[in-house]
Amino acid sequence: QQKAYNIVKRHFNNTFCGSCPNQLLMILYGEGGTGKSRVIQSITKLFKSTGQQHFLIKAAYTGIAASLVDGYTLHHITMIP
């Protein structure tokens, strides 16, 4: 969990401090109860604290998982019916 958060935070800092790194695409895998939603909630707080939340897109496989992170399903994001 901490490693995933640190990767995003480092990329976030590089992006908004003048560097121009490639777009970060990250998937968090794990069984239920391993803290994936908690990591995503922490990342969301990081973006909101600096007013950059519009750069963050959150998606999940199921509607329940998407609602836990205030995101969308993958079908919605990719416009698959």
PyMOL Python script that loads the backbone (N, CA, C, O; Angstrom):
from pymol import cmd

cmd.read_pdbstr("""\
ATOM      1  N   GLN A   1       0.821  -1.187   0.000  1.00  0.00           N
ATOM      2  CA  GLN A   1       0.000   0.000   0.000  1.00  0.00           C
ATOM      3  C   GLN A   1       0.867   1.252   0.000  1.00  0.00           C
ATOM      4  O   GLN A   1       0.653   2.171  -0.791  1.00  0.00           O
ATOM      5  N   GLN A   2       1.827   1.274   0.880  1.00  0.00           N
ATOM      6  CA  GLN A   2       2.701   2.449   0.975  1.00  0.00           C
ATOM      7  C   GLN A   2       3.505   2.632  -0.305  1.00  0.00           C
ATOM      8  O   GLN A   2       3.701   3.758  -0.763  1.00  0.00           O
ATOM      9  N   LYS A   3       3.968   1.533  -0.880  1.00  0.00           N
ATOM     10  CA  LYS A   3       4.761   1.620  -2.113  1.00  0.00           C
ATOM     11  C   LYS A   3       3.917   2.198  -3.256  1.00  0.00           C
ATOM     12  O   LYS A   3       4.392   3.048  -4.010  1.00  0.00           O
ATOM     13  N   ALA A   4       2.681   1.742  -3.383  1.00  0.00           N
ATOM     14  CA  ALA A   4       1.798   2.259  -4.436  1.00  0.00           C
ATOM     15  C   ALA A   4       1.554   3.750  -4.235  1.00  0.00           C
ATOM     16  O   ALA A   4       1.608   4.528  -5.188  1.00  0.00           O
ATOM     17  N   TYR A   5       1.287   4.146  -2.996  1.00  0.00           N
ATOM     18  CA  TYR A   5       1.055   5.559  -2.705  1.00  0.00           C
ATOM     19  C   TYR A   5       2.303   6.384  -3.025  1.00  0.00           C
ATOM     20  O   TYR A   5       2.200   7.464  -3.607  1.00  0.00           O
ATOM     21  N   ASN A   6       3.465   5.886  -2.653  1.00  0.00           N
ATOM     22  CA  ASN A   6       4.711   6.621  -2.899  1.00  0.00           C
ATOM     23  C   ASN A   6       4.987   6.788  -4.393  1.00  0.00           C
ATOM     24  O   ASN A   6       5.493   7.828  -4.812  1.00  0.00           O
ATOM     25  N   ILE A   7       4.660   5.776  -5.200  1.00  0.00           N
ATOM     26  CA  ILE A   7       4.843   5.877  -6.648  1.00  0.00           C
ATOM     27  C   ILE A   7       3.985   7.013  -7.190  1.00  0.00           C
ATOM     28  O   ILE A   7       4.458   7.841  -7.969  1.00  0.00           O
ATOM     29  N   VAL A   8       2.733   7.048  -6.777  1.00  0.00           N
ATOM     30  CA  VAL A   8       1.829   8.095  -7.250  1.00  0.00           C
ATOM     31  C   VAL A   8       2.274   9.460  -6.753  1.00  0.00           C
ATOM     32  O   VAL A   8       2.263  10.429  -7.512  1.00  0.00           O
ATOM     33  N   LYS A   9       2.664   9.549  -5.490  1.00  0.00           N
ATOM     34  CA  LYS A   9       3.087  10.837  -4.931  1.00  0.00           C
ATOM     35  C   LYS A   9       4.335  11.365  -5.632  1.00  0.00           C
ATOM     36  O   LYS A   9       4.421  12.559  -5.919  1.00  0.00           O
ATOM     37  N   ARG A  10       5.304  10.492  -5.912  1.00  0.00           N
ATOM     38  CA  ARG A  10       6.527  10.911  -6.612  1.00  0.00           C
ATOM     39  C   ARG A  10       6.179  11.418  -8.017  1.00  0.00           C
ATOM     40  O   ARG A  10       6.688  12.449  -8.457  1.00  0.00           O
ATOM     41  N   HIS A  11       5.316  10.689  -8.708  1.00  0.00           N
ATOM     42  CA  HIS A  11       4.902  11.109 -10.052  1.00  0.00           C
ATOM     43  C   HIS A  11       4.138  12.431  -9.987  1.00  0.00           C
ATOM     44  O   HIS A  11       4.345  13.317 -10.816  1.00  0.00           O
ATOM     45  N   PHE A  12       3.270  12.553  -9.015  1.00  0.00           N
ATOM     46  CA  PHE A  12       2.496  13.778  -8.806  1.00  0.00           C
ATOM     47  C   PHE A  12       3.436  14.970  -8.594  1.00  0.00           C
ATOM     48  O   PHE A  12       3.278  16.013  -9.228  1.00  0.00           O
ATOM     49  N   ASN A  13       4.403  14.805  -7.707  1.00  0.00           N
ATOM     50  CA  ASN A  13       5.355  15.889  -7.427  1.00  0.00           C
ATOM     51  C   ASN A  13       6.180  16.242  -8.662  1.00  0.00           C
ATOM     52  O   ASN A  13       6.414  17.420  -8.934  1.00  0.00           O
ATOM     53  N   ASN A  14       6.619  15.237  -9.405  1.00  0.00           N
ATOM     54  CA  ASN A  14       7.391  15.504 -10.623  1.00  0.00           C
ATOM     55  C   ASN A  14       6.554  16.246 -11.655  1.00  0.00           C
ATOM     56  O   ASN A  14       7.050  17.143 -12.336  1.00  0.00           O
ATOM     57  N   THR A  15       5.302  15.877 -11.768  1.00  0.00           N
ATOM     58  CA  THR A  15       4.418  16.491 -12.755  1.00  0.00           C
ATOM     59  C   THR A  15       4.155  17.958 -12.442  1.00  0.00           C
ATOM     60  O   THR A  15       4.201  18.800 -13.339  1.00  0.00           O
ATOM     61  N   PHE A  16       3.881  18.270 -11.190  1.00  0.00           N
ATOM     62  CA  PHE A  16       3.476  19.624 -10.825  1.00  0.00           C
ATOM     63  C   PHE A  16       4.621  20.505 -10.329  1.00  0.00           C
ATOM     64  O   PHE A  16       4.398  21.608  -9.832  1.00  0.00           O
ATOM     65  N   CYS A  17       5.854  20.000 -10.471  1.00  0.00           N
ATOM     66  CA  CYS A  17       7.017  20.811 -10.115  1.00  0.00           C
ATOM     67  C   CYS A  17       7.868  21.120 -11.336  1.00  0.00           C
ATOM     68  O   CYS A  17       9.043  21.467 -11.212  1.00  0.00           O
ATOM     69  N   GLY A  18       7.269  20.991 -12.522  1.00  0.00           N
ATOM     70  CA  GLY A  18       7.988  21.392 -13.722  1.00  0.00           C
ATOM     71  C   GLY A  18       8.423  20.263 -14.626  1.00  0.00           C
ATOM     72  O   GLY A  18       8.589  20.482 -15.826  1.00  0.00           O
ATOM     73  N   SER A  19       8.617  19.055 -14.100  1.00  0.00           N
ATOM     74  CA  SER A  19       8.993  17.938 -14.967  1.00  0.00           C
ATOM     75  C   SER A  19       7.797  17.557 -15.821  1.00  0.00           C
ATOM     76  O   SER A  19       6.671  17.978 -15.559  1.00  0.00           O
ATOM     77  N   CYS A  20       8.048  16.779 -16.819  1.00  0.00           N
ATOM     78  CA  CYS A  20       6.956  16.334 -17.683  1.00  0.00           C
ATOM     79  C   CYS A  20       7.072  14.818 -17.883  1.00  0.00           C
ATOM     80  O   CYS A  20       7.390  14.359 -18.980  1.00  0.00           O
ATOM     81  N   PRO A  21       6.813  14.044 -16.825  1.00  0.00           N
ATOM     82  CA  PRO A  21       6.917  12.588 -16.972  1.00  0.00           C
ATOM     83  C   PRO A  21       5.763  12.034 -17.799  1.00  0.00           C
ATOM     84  O   PRO A  21       4.739  12.695 -17.976  1.00  0.00           O
ATOM     85  N   ASN A  22       5.939  10.821 -18.301  1.00  0.00           N
ATOM     86  CA  ASN A  22       4.866  10.162 -19.025  1.00  0.00           C
ATOM     87  C   ASN A  22       3.664   9.963 -18.113  1.00  0.00           C
ATOM     88  O   ASN A  22       3.798   9.952 -16.889  1.00  0.00           O
ATOM     89  N   GLN A  23       2.495   9.806 -18.712  1.00  0.00           N
ATOM     90  CA  GLN A  23       1.284   9.572 -17.947  1.00  0.00           C
ATOM     91  C   GLN A  23       1.435   8.307 -17.112  1.00  0.00           C
ATOM     92  O   GLN A  23       1.923   7.289 -17.602  1.00  0.00           O
ATOM     93  N   LEU A  24       1.020   8.374 -15.863  1.00  0.00           N
ATOM     94  CA  LEU A  24       1.090   7.219 -14.974  1.00  0.00           C
ATOM     95  C   LEU A  24      -0.235   6.466 -15.046  1.00  0.00           C
ATOM     96  O   LEU A  24      -1.296   7.026 -14.771  1.00  0.00           O
ATOM     97  N   LEU A  25      -0.159   5.204 -15.417  1.00  0.00           N
ATOM     98  CA  LEU A  25      -1.315   4.318 -15.419  1.00  0.00           C
ATOM     99  C   LEU A  25      -1.033   3.227 -14.394  1.00  0.00           C
ATOM    100  O   LEU A  25      -0.035   2.515 -14.509  1.00  0.00           O
ATOM    101  N   MET A  26      -1.889   3.087 -13.403  1.00  0.00           N
ATOM    102  CA  MET A  26      -1.612   2.140 -12.326  1.00  0.00           C
ATOM    103  C   MET A  26      -2.843   1.315 -12.021  1.00  0.00           C
ATOM    104  O   MET A  26      -3.961   1.829 -12.003  1.00  0.00           O
ATOM    105  N   ILE A  27      -2.630   0.036 -11.782  1.00  0.00           N
ATOM    106  CA  ILE A  27      -3.684  -0.867 -11.360  1.00  0.00           C
ATOM    107  C   ILE A  27      -3.286  -1.434 -10.001  1.00  0.00           C
ATOM    108  O   ILE A  27      -2.162  -1.904  -9.824  1.00  0.00           O
ATOM    109  N   LEU A  28      -4.203  -1.390  -9.052  1.00  0.00           N
ATOM    110  CA  LEU A  28      -3.965  -1.990  -7.743  1.00  0.00           C
ATOM    111  C   LEU A  28      -4.717  -3.311  -7.687  1.00  0.00           C
ATOM    112  O   LEU A  28      -5.946  -3.338  -7.754  1.00  0.00           O
ATOM    113  N   TYR A  29      -3.984  -4.393  -7.565  1.00  0.00           N
ATOM    114  CA  TYR A  29      -4.582  -5.717  -7.464  1.00  0.00           C
ATOM    115  C   TYR A  29      -4.589  -6.165  -6.016  1.00  0.00           C
ATOM    116  O   TYR A  29      -3.824  -5.656  -5.196  1.00  0.00           O
ATOM    117  N   GLY A  30      -5.442  -7.105  -5.707  1.00  0.00           N
ATOM    118  CA  GLY A  30      -5.438  -7.709  -4.388  1.00  0.00           C
ATOM    119  C   GLY A  30      -6.804  -8.241  -4.018  1.00  0.00           C
ATOM    120  O   GLY A  30      -7.823  -7.833  -4.576  1.00  0.00           O
ATOM    121  N   GLU A  31      -6.809  -9.146  -3.079  1.00  0.00           N
ATOM    122  CA  GLU A  31      -8.058  -9.710  -2.586  1.00  0.00           C
ATOM    123  C   GLU A  31      -8.818  -8.673  -1.790  1.00  0.00           C
ATOM    124  O   GLU A  31      -8.278  -7.634  -1.411  1.00  0.00           O
ATOM    125  N   GLY A  32     -10.098  -8.978  -1.541  1.00  0.00           N
ATOM    126  CA  GLY A  32     -10.904  -8.095  -0.719  1.00  0.00           C
ATOM    127  C   GLY A  32     -10.289  -7.914   0.664  1.00  0.00           C
ATOM    128  O   GLY A  32      -9.796  -8.868   1.265  1.00  0.00           O
ATOM    129  N   GLY A  33     -10.322  -6.697   1.154  1.00  0.00           N
ATOM    130  CA  GLY A  33      -9.811  -6.417   2.491  1.00  0.00           C
ATOM    131  C   GLY A  33      -8.324  -6.135   2.573  1.00  0.00           C
ATOM    132  O   GLY A  33      -7.779  -6.047   3.673  1.00  0.00           O
ATOM    133  N   THR A  34      -7.650  -5.991   1.433  1.00  0.00           N
ATOM    134  CA  THR A  34      -6.203  -5.749   1.465  1.00  0.00           C
ATOM    135  C   THR A  34      -5.839  -4.270   1.476  1.00  0.00           C
ATOM    136  O   THR A  34      -4.662  -3.924   1.584  1.00  0.00           O
ATOM    137  N   GLY A  35      -6.837  -3.391   1.367  1.00  0.00           N
ATOM    138  CA  GLY A  35      -6.562  -1.962   1.486  1.00  0.00           C
ATOM    139  C   GLY A  35      -6.495  -1.189   0.188  1.00  0.00           C
ATOM    140  O   GLY A  35      -6.012  -0.057   0.172  1.00  0.00           O
ATOM    141  N   LYS A  36      -6.969  -1.773  -0.904  1.00  0.00           N
ATOM    142  CA  LYS A  36      -6.921  -1.067  -2.188  1.00  0.00           C
ATOM    143  C   LYS A  36      -7.710   0.237  -2.136  1.00  0.00           C
ATOM    144  O   LYS A  36      -7.225   1.278  -2.578  1.00  0.00           O
ATOM    145  N   SER A  37      -8.916   0.180  -1.599  1.00  0.00           N
ATOM    146  CA  SER A  37      -9.746   1.389  -1.516  1.00  0.00           C
ATOM    147  C   SER A  37      -9.099   2.440  -0.627  1.00  0.00           C
ATOM    148  O   SER A  37      -9.195   3.633  -0.916  1.00  0.00           O
ATOM    149  N   ARG A  38      -8.452   2.025   0.434  1.00  0.00           N
ATOM    150  CA  ARG A  38      -7.781   2.960   1.340  1.00  0.00           C
ATOM    151  C   ARG A  38      -6.652   3.694   0.615  1.00  0.00           C
ATOM    152  O   ARG A  38      -6.480   4.900   0.795  1.00  0.00           O
ATOM    153  N   VAL A  39      -5.891   2.981  -0.193  1.00  0.00           N
ATOM    154  CA  VAL A  39      -4.816   3.604  -0.969  1.00  0.00           C
ATOM    155  C   VAL A  39      -5.404   4.628  -1.937  1.00  0.00           C
ATOM    156  O   VAL A  39      -4.895   5.743  -2.054  1.00  0.00           O
ATOM    157  N   ILE A  40      -6.472   4.248  -2.623  1.00  0.00           N
ATOM    158  CA  ILE A  40      -7.096   5.152  -3.592  1.00  0.00           C
ATOM    159  C   ILE A  40      -7.670   6.376  -2.892  1.00  0.00           C
ATOM    160  O   ILE A  40      -7.587   7.484  -3.422  1.00  0.00           O
ATOM    161  N   GLN A  41      -8.247   6.196  -1.721  1.00  0.00           N
ATOM    162  CA  GLN A  41      -8.766   7.337  -0.957  1.00  0.00           C
ATOM    163  C   GLN A  41      -7.636   8.280  -0.543  1.00  0.00           C
ATOM    164  O   GLN A  41      -7.811   9.499  -0.560  1.00  0.00           O
ATOM    165  N   SER A  42      -6.488   7.730  -0.175  1.00  0.00           N
ATOM    166  CA  SER A  42      -5.332   8.566   0.194  1.00  0.00           C
ATOM    167  C   SER A  42      -4.800   9.333  -1.012  1.00  0.00           C
ATOM    168  O   SER A  42      -4.434  10.503  -0.899  1.00  0.00           O
ATOM    169  N   ILE A  43      -4.760   8.676  -2.155  1.00  0.00           N
ATOM    170  CA  ILE A  43      -4.316   9.344  -3.385  1.00  0.00           C
ATOM    171  C   ILE A  43      -5.291  10.461  -3.748  1.00  0.00           C
ATOM    172  O   ILE A  43      -4.871  11.541  -4.164  1.00  0.00           O
ATOM    173  N   THR A  44      -6.580  10.208  -3.594  1.00  0.00           N
ATOM    174  CA  THR A  44      -7.591  11.225  -3.872  1.00  0.00           C
ATOM    175  C   THR A  44      -7.393  12.444  -2.979  1.00  0.00           C
ATOM    176  O   THR A  44      -7.499  13.579  -3.445  1.00  0.00           O
ATOM    177  N   LYS A  45      -7.107  12.219  -1.698  1.00  0.00           N
ATOM    178  CA  LYS A  45      -6.848  13.336  -0.774  1.00  0.00           C
ATOM    179  C   LYS A  45      -5.641  14.151  -1.220  1.00  0.00           C
ATOM    180  O   LYS A  45      -5.651  15.379  -1.129  1.00  0.00           O
ATOM    181  N   LEU A  46      -4.598  13.470  -1.703  1.00  0.00           N
ATOM    182  CA  LEU A  46      -3.411  14.160  -2.198  1.00  0.00           C
ATOM    183  C   LEU A  46      -3.780  15.096  -3.347  1.00  0.00           C
ATOM    184  O   LEU A  46      -3.364  16.254  -3.357  1.00  0.00           O
ATOM    185  N   PHE A  47      -4.542  14.613  -4.296  1.00  0.00           N
ATOM    186  CA  PHE A  47      -4.941  15.437  -5.439  1.00  0.00           C
ATOM    187  C   PHE A  47      -5.859  16.580  -5.006  1.00  0.00           C
ATOM    188  O   PHE A  47      -5.691  17.713  -5.459  1.00  0.00           O
ATOM    189  N   LYS A  48      -6.822  16.294  -4.138  1.00  0.00           N
ATOM    190  CA  LYS A  48      -7.751  17.333  -3.683  1.00  0.00           C
ATOM    191  C   LYS A  48      -7.040  18.418  -2.883  1.00  0.00           C
ATOM    192  O   LYS A  48      -7.395  19.592  -2.982  1.00  0.00           O
ATOM    193  N   SER A  49      -6.046  18.038  -2.096  1.00  0.00           N
ATOM    194  CA  SER A  49      -5.357  19.016  -1.237  1.00  0.00           C
ATOM    195  C   SER A  49      -4.631  20.087  -2.036  1.00  0.00           C
ATOM    196  O   SER A  49      -4.321  21.153  -1.506  1.00  0.00           O
ATOM    197  N   THR A  50      -4.358  19.812  -3.304  1.00  0.00           N
ATOM    198  CA  THR A  50      -3.674  20.793  -4.146  1.00  0.00           C
ATOM    199  C   THR A  50      -4.556  21.299  -5.286  1.00  0.00           C
ATOM    200  O   THR A  50      -4.089  22.008  -6.177  1.00  0.00           O
ATOM    201  N   GLY A  51      -5.842  20.924  -5.247  1.00  0.00           N
ATOM    202  CA  GLY A  51      -6.761  21.387  -6.275  1.00  0.00           C
ATOM    203  C   GLY A  51      -6.552  20.741  -7.631  1.00  0.00           C
ATOM    204  O   GLY A  51      -6.941  21.312  -8.650  1.00  0.00           O
ATOM    205  N   GLN A  52      -5.949  19.570  -7.666  1.00  0.00           N
ATOM    206  CA  GLN A  52      -5.647  18.902  -8.932  1.00  0.00           C
ATOM    207  C   GLN A  52      -6.517  17.666  -9.160  1.00  0.00           C
ATOM    208  O   GLN A  52      -6.161  16.812  -9.973  1.00  0.00           O
ATOM    209  N   GLN A  53      -7.651  17.549  -8.460  1.00  0.00           N
ATOM    210  CA  GLN A  53      -8.462  16.337  -8.538  1.00  0.00           C
ATOM    211  C   GLN A  53      -8.991  16.059  -9.943  1.00  0.00           C
ATOM    212  O   GLN A  53      -9.319  14.915 -10.258  1.00  0.00           O
ATOM    213  N   HIS A  54      -9.079  17.071 -10.781  1.00  0.00           N
ATOM    214  CA  HIS A  54      -9.564  16.861 -12.146  1.00  0.00           C
ATOM    215  C   HIS A  54      -8.579  16.057 -13.008  1.00  0.00           C
ATOM    216  O   HIS A  54      -8.934  15.626 -14.105  1.00  0.00           O
ATOM    217  N   PHE A  55      -7.357  15.856 -12.527  1.00  0.00           N
ATOM    218  CA  PHE A  55      -6.377  15.051 -13.262  1.00  0.00           C
ATOM    219  C   PHE A  55      -6.447  13.568 -12.891  1.00  0.00           C
ATOM    220  O   PHE A  55      -5.753  12.749 -13.494  1.00  0.00           O
ATOM    221  N   LEU A  56      -7.269  13.218 -11.918  1.00  0.00           N
ATOM    222  CA  LEU A  56      -7.334  11.850 -11.408  1.00  0.00           C
ATOM    223  C   LEU A  56      -8.617  11.172 -11.878  1.00  0.00           C
ATOM    224  O   LEU A  56      -9.715  11.683 -11.658  1.00  0.00           O
ATOM    225  N   ILE A  57      -8.470  10.029 -12.521  1.00  0.00           N
ATOM    226  CA  ILE A  57      -9.616   9.226 -12.936  1.00  0.00           C
ATOM    227  C   ILE A  57      -9.529   7.895 -12.199  1.00  0.00           C
ATOM    228  O   ILE A  57      -8.512   7.203 -12.246  1.00  0.00           O
ATOM    229  N   LYS A  58     -10.626   7.553 -11.512  1.00  0.00           N
ATOM    230  CA  LYS A  58     -10.657   6.319 -10.729  1.00  0.00           C
ATOM    231  C   LYS A  58     -11.697   5.379 -11.321  1.00  0.00           C
ATOM    232  O   LYS A  58     -12.835   5.775 -11.575  1.00  0.00           O
ATOM    233  N   ALA A  59     -11.297   4.131 -11.539  1.00  0.00           N
ATOM    234  CA  ALA A  59     -12.209   3.139 -12.104  1.00  0.00           C
ATOM    235  C   ALA A  59     -12.033   1.815 -11.377  1.00  0.00           C
ATOM    236  O   ALA A  59     -10.985   1.538 -10.794  1.00  0.00           O
ATOM    237  N   ALA A  60     -13.086   1.003 -11.427  1.00  0.00           N
ATOM    238  CA  ALA A  60     -13.062  -0.315 -10.798  1.00  0.00           C
ATOM    239  C   ALA A  60     -13.866  -1.287 -11.651  1.00  0.00           C
ATOM    240  O   ALA A  60     -14.637  -0.878 -12.519  1.00  0.00           O
ATOM    241  N   TYR A  61     -13.679  -2.572 -11.395  1.00  0.00           N
ATOM    242  CA  TYR A  61     -14.371  -3.593 -12.174  1.00  0.00           C
ATOM    243  C   TYR A  61     -15.863  -3.619 -11.905  1.00  0.00           C
ATOM    244  O   TYR A  61     -16.648  -3.855 -12.823  1.00  0.00           O
ATOM    245  N   THR A  62     -16.269  -3.382 -10.675  1.00  0.00           N
ATOM    246  CA  THR A  62     -17.687  -3.489 -10.320  1.00  0.00           C
ATOM    247  C   THR A  62     -18.231  -2.152  -9.847  1.00  0.00           C
ATOM    248  O   THR A  62     -17.476  -1.266  -9.445  1.00  0.00           O
ATOM    249  N   GLY A  63     -19.541  -2.017  -9.898  1.00  0.00           N
ATOM    250  CA  GLY A  63     -20.176  -0.795  -9.422  1.00  0.00           C
ATOM    251  C   GLY A  63     -19.965  -0.564  -7.945  1.00  0.00           C
ATOM    252  O   GLY A  63     -19.783   0.574  -7.512  1.00  0.00           O
ATOM    253  N   ILE A  64     -19.986  -1.632  -7.163  1.00  0.00           N
ATOM    254  CA  ILE A  64     -19.775  -1.497  -5.717  1.00  0.00           C
ATOM    255  C   ILE A  64     -18.368  -0.984  -5.439  1.00  0.00           C
ATOM    256  O   ILE A  64     -18.180  -0.069  -4.637  1.00  0.00           O
ATOM    257  N   ALA A  65     -17.390  -1.573  -6.098  1.00  0.00           N
ATOM    258  CA  ALA A  65     -16.002  -1.132  -5.894  1.00  0.00           C
ATOM    259  C   ALA A  65     -15.822   0.307  -6.358  1.00  0.00           C
ATOM    260  O   ALA A  65     -15.123   1.087  -5.711  1.00  0.00           O
ATOM    261  N   ALA A  66     -16.445   0.660  -7.468  1.00  0.00           N
ATOM    262  CA  ALA A  66     -16.340   2.031  -7.978  1.00  0.00           C
ATOM    263  C   ALA A  66     -16.958   3.019  -6.997  1.00  0.00           C
ATOM    264  O   ALA A  66     -16.421   4.106  -6.789  1.00  0.00           O
ATOM    265  N   SER A  67     -18.076   2.650  -6.397  1.00  0.00           N
ATOM    266  CA  SER A  67     -18.722   3.564  -5.449  1.00  0.00           C
ATOM    267  C   SER A  67     -17.884   3.745  -4.188  1.00  0.00           C
ATOM    268  O   SER A  67     -17.931   4.809  -3.571  1.00  0.00           O
ATOM    269  N   LEU A  68     -17.125   2.738  -3.797  1.00  0.00           N
ATOM    270  CA  LEU A  68     -16.269   2.848  -2.605  1.00  0.00           C
ATOM    271  C   LEU A  68     -15.170   3.888  -2.777  1.00  0.00           C
ATOM    272  O   LEU A  68     -14.724   4.492  -1.801  1.00  0.00           O
ATOM    273  N   VAL A  69     -14.733   4.099  -4.016  1.00  0.00           N
ATOM    274  CA  VAL A  69     -13.646   5.059  -4.263  1.00  0.00           C
ATOM    275  C   VAL A  69     -14.149   6.301  -4.983  1.00  0.00           C
ATOM    276  O   VAL A  69     -13.354   7.115  -5.453  1.00  0.00           O
ATOM    277  N   ASP A  70     -15.469   6.451  -5.071  1.00  0.00           N
ATOM    278  CA  ASP A  70     -16.089   7.587  -5.758  1.00  0.00           C
ATOM    279  C   ASP A  70     -15.586   7.674  -7.198  1.00  0.00           C
ATOM    280  O   ASP A  70     -15.191   8.736  -7.681  1.00  0.00           O
ATOM    281  N   GLY A  71     -15.616   6.518  -7.867  1.00  0.00           N
ATOM    282  CA  GLY A  71     -15.129   6.448  -9.241  1.00  0.00           C
ATOM    283  C   GLY A  71     -16.178   5.891 -10.174  1.00  0.00           C
ATOM    284  O   GLY A  71     -17.375   6.004  -9.910  1.00  0.00           O
ATOM    285  N   TYR A  72     -15.738   5.291 -11.259  1.00  0.00           N
ATOM    286  CA  TYR A  72     -16.598   4.743 -12.300  1.00  0.00           C
ATOM    287  C   TYR A  72     -16.224   3.289 -12.557  1.00  0.00           C
ATOM    288  O   TYR A  72     -15.150   2.832 -12.165  1.00  0.00           O
ATOM    289  N   THR A  73     -17.126   2.570 -13.220  1.00  0.00           N
ATOM    290  CA  THR A  73     -16.767   1.220 -13.649  1.00  0.00           C
ATOM    291  C   THR A  73     -15.906   1.321 -14.905  1.00  0.00           C
ATOM    292  O   THR A  73     -15.936   2.328 -15.613  1.00  0.00           O
ATOM    293  N   LEU A  74     -15.143   0.273 -15.169  1.00  0.00           N
ATOM    294  CA  LEU A  74     -14.313   0.259 -16.375  1.00  0.00           C
ATOM    295  C   LEU A  74     -15.173   0.339 -17.628  1.00  0.00           C
ATOM    296  O   LEU A  74     -14.777   0.950 -18.621  1.00  0.00           O
ATOM    297  N   HIS A  75     -16.337  -0.272 -17.581  1.00  0.00           N
ATOM    298  CA  HIS A  75     -17.238  -0.198 -18.731  1.00  0.00           C
ATOM    299  C   HIS A  75     -17.655   1.246 -19.005  1.00  0.00           C
ATOM    300  O   HIS A  75     -17.730   1.666 -20.160  1.00  0.00           O
ATOM    301  N   HIS A  76     -17.921   1.987 -17.964  1.00  0.00           N
ATOM    302  CA  HIS A  76     -18.319   3.388 -18.137  1.00  0.00           C
ATOM    303  C   HIS A  76     -17.157   4.220 -18.716  1.00  0.00           C
ATOM    304  O   HIS A  76     -17.343   4.999 -19.651  1.00  0.00           O
ATOM    305  N   ILE A  77     -15.982   4.038 -18.150  1.00  0.00           N
ATOM    306  CA  ILE A  77     -14.801   4.788 -18.596  1.00  0.00           C
ATOM    307  C   ILE A  77     -14.490   4.512 -20.067  1.00  0.00           C
ATOM    308  O   ILE A  77     -14.154   5.424 -20.823  1.00  0.00           O
ATOM    309  N   THR A  78     -14.606   3.242 -20.462  1.00  0.00           N
ATOM    310  CA  THR A  78     -14.238   2.872 -21.832  1.00  0.00           C
ATOM    311  C   THR A  78     -15.429   2.889 -22.791  1.00  0.00           C
ATOM    312  O   THR A  78     -15.291   2.544 -23.964  1.00  0.00           O
ATOM    313  N   MET A  79     -16.601   3.293 -22.285  1.00  0.00           N
ATOM    314  CA  MET A  79     -17.833   3.404 -23.072  1.00  0.00           C
ATOM    315  C   MET A  79     -18.271   2.083 -23.692  1.00  0.00           C
ATOM    316  O   MET A  79     -18.769   2.058 -24.818  1.00  0.00           O
ATOM    317  N   ILE A  80     -18.089   0.990 -22.964  1.00  0.00           N
ATOM    318  CA  ILE A  80     -18.557  -0.323 -23.398  1.00  0.00           C
ATOM    319  C   ILE A  80     -19.964  -0.516 -22.817  1.00  0.00           C
ATOM    320  O   ILE A  80     -20.163  -0.352 -21.613  1.00  0.00           O
ATOM    321  N   PRO A  81     -20.928  -0.859 -23.659  1.00  0.00           N
ATOM    322  CA  PRO A  81     -22.303  -1.046 -23.155  1.00  0.00           C
ATOM    323  C   PRO A  81     -22.428  -2.265 -22.249  1.00  0.00           C
ATOM    324  O   PRO A  81     -23.515  -2.554 -21.749  1.00  0.00           O
TER     325      PRO A  81
END
""", "prot")
cmd.dss("prot")
cmd.show_as("cartoon", "prot")
cmd.util.cbc("prot")
cmd.orient("prot")
